[in-house]
Amino acid sequence: MHASKITASATGAIAVGNDNNGYIFTGPVTFQNEANHTTAWNLPQCLPPAIPDFTGRNREISEVEIGISSANRMAILITGKPGVGKTSLALHMAHKVASRYHDGALYADLRGIESNPTLPEEVMGRFLAGVGVAEDEIPAGSDARLDRYRREFTRRKVVIILDNAGSEAQVRPLIPPGGEALVLVTSRFNLSGLEAVYHLFLDVFDDESSLNFLRKTVGPGVVDGDVSSARRVGALCGNLPLALRIAGNRLQTATIFELVEELTDQRNRLGALEAGDLAVRAAFNLSFRNLGKSTRNSLKRLSLVPGGDFGSALCAALNDSDERSAKSVLRKLFEANLIESSPRTGRYRFHDLIRLYAQEQFECDSPKKTATASSRMLDWLSYSALKANLTLNGQIGKFDFPSAPVANISSIEEAAAWVADEAASAAASIDLLLGDGDLARAKALAIQLSFVCEVVGDWQAWEDVVNRGIVITESHPGDPLFDVPILTSKANLLRYRREFQSALDLASKIYPRAQEAQHKMLIANAAKLLGCLRMDTGDTAGAQPLLEESLSLSRKLGLRHEIGQALYNLGTVHRASGRTHEAIAHFEQDLEICIEVGDTSGAAETMNTLALTHMEIGEFSTSERYQREALRTFESVGNPHKVSMVCNDLAISLRHQGRVDGALSLHLEDIERSRACGNISGEALAKANAAVLLVELDRDAEAEQLFQQAVSVLSALGDELRLARTLLGQTSMLFKAGKTDLALDGAKKSIDVFLRHGEVKDAVSAHENLALEFKDIGENDRALFHVEEAMRIGDGAASPYLRGASCLTAIIVCENLNRPDLVAKYVSELREIVDKYPQMVSHLRKEYEGEGWVVPDGSIGDRDA
């Protein structure tokens, strides 16, 4: 036996930035046998100890394994924000695969974040000594040392950890050529310039991993005794491993409830996350000090942004710089992992704890500096919201903007994109303006945002804005010029969500408030709202005088835009009453005004309604043309709910033209679109309409599944009308299955709902549907009953096309029953209809060859743009 000698080329140290909390060596440790330098004891085994409470990271471990097996990689780069556990993962992987690398393991802390980072030449010298190269054989010159380093390590199967790298230049010479070594590099920076590396971005724990980590650090009893509080600790720590380790240490002397209470105080959260020489704030300090002055200032100012993310335009406003400079700053902060990418391309966000740290630093600036930055941000959000509003309603050329910062918005698409990006921050800025005592600007911003969120269909942001506006009406009452419009916006949101009765109740309160204010424009808009909601709830007679009042007041005030809206809404009254020509004339006048004033979204709404009206007189090619144009507009605005509406109606048009496959594709696309935007009722409707077409294609099993899903959702939502339409849609499938009584029962229930809601056309369609089904199974007496019911109920209300179809069905049924008197009656009535609408003839014939009807969705019957 011979004595062994242990040498270390540097003293021990805690991993830089506290990414690893075990005791590790900053230079290689070598174990060598004095008598025999060729034994296994001569191999360097310098890894710090494995982390005993290493938790989770299964996906990341698999990714590193993929990187190890990659033929083209020279190193594996693990990057992430401070305290995320980069060193811990690197150590875990190094120990895990150590047996595959029989030439040993080396570790070096590159101290890349500190003021005096370790030089690559120094690390080369340590590593060469670690593998047994005598000190006098290690070249002093950097080039010669690099050559010797490469010769020694090109063919060695060795694990090398290069921890806490600061730059590509620091790492690049330390990666041996040949690919035999496993090189694990950790860095707070992304080191995007490194060649041939497998890059793994390490994120924070997920919620379950945070719980498991706490169980390992403080014991399962503490965590499982109050899982809810433990989850809260994880959330307040932002699932950041370093913060969780400190929290675990704190729980040695505090209860979990006490810790939650302490962490809940945002202003003291970073202070609470300190234990011994571990501190989240200290870890962030290292990265912050490494930034340039302008980048540090940007980080501080970005902490002001109240929304979930930010982009270069808002950053430029905060910095009073151009957007190009802002993009450069954001790239630097992203490279330093002090901000992270947002799901929206080109945008970024903070980790919660880094945001708190940045806010602390911001508050250290002078009051003048902080106030100036805040003012620039609020100016930019306020004026940009106004610009988006004016662009979306075609009024942008009528307003001269001050020299204050404002977003670059020159098209509808750019306005819609701005809303998608900044609505959350702009909405939250309402509170900031109120906090600054600027009530007038807070109100103005709420009004602007409520409009733009409606136009682009962002219902969640719309609700957020409206709720803030209502708080203002309650805390600062007595301003009808604000109160009435913001309450009107809430009523419209309720309508879009199909909560018609709640919307009607609210509109019934808004109208008298507008009258009390004796403000003609408020009265005109309130009358329009109440009239439309009476239409929605089946009270056509009660709606018409209100809509006529709105039109009259708008004309007196000379408000072209509002005149167009009133004409549109009166058009819906005529359409509901079967006065198709009058409806079309009103819609065409409104469309002309929309185009004149530049209201693109309003024009699209009107075109879709024109399409439905032309569909009712058999002009399906005209209908499709209008719908295609409306669809293009709503897609450019980015309003998923309006796109869904038009796709549904376009599918019906295609179906009437015999293009069933195209119609089905639209409904299937609409299912996914509605699901993506959280429109549960719309998704159910799309499933029901797709199911109707699947029945036509003899795909009954698929249809039944979709019907069941739609019925289940609509029943739970309490959406009577859409549920009734869905139940009616099953009629053909049930008849095919021989379940006549079940089909008839569902249809009768649907008809009762339609008539109760004033949806006469739906009731007519239901009877026509039943007539066709009974005709096809030879029960002509029952078919005649339902077709006569359709004619009776629809007298004066059904569309010409629907009434013509009923006449045609009645003629065939009466011929089957040998009733020449009734045949003559219905032939005469059909002749009157086709003489007035000759374009219907060919389509009626095609329709008779098909089976059943799909009724348009009965989308909101007014235009509020």
PyMOL commands that set and color helices and strands:
alter all, ss='L'
color gray80, all
select helices_A, chain A and resi 16-18+40-42+58-69+86-100+120-130+135-137+142-153+168-174+207-218+220-224+227-236+241-250+256-264+266-272+280-289+293-302+312-319+323-335+352-363+367-392+396-398+412-435+439-456+459-475+480-496+500-517+520-536+540-557+560-576+580-597+600-615+620-637+640-656+660-676+680-696+700-717+720-729+731-736+740-756+760-776+780-793+800-816+820-836+838-849
alter helices_A, ss='H'
color red, helices_A
select strands_A, chain A and resi 4-8+12-14+23-25+29-33+75-79+105-109+159-165+182-187+197-201+274-275+278-279+340-341+348-349
alter strands_A, ss='S'
color yellow, strands_A
deselect
rebuild
show_as cartoon
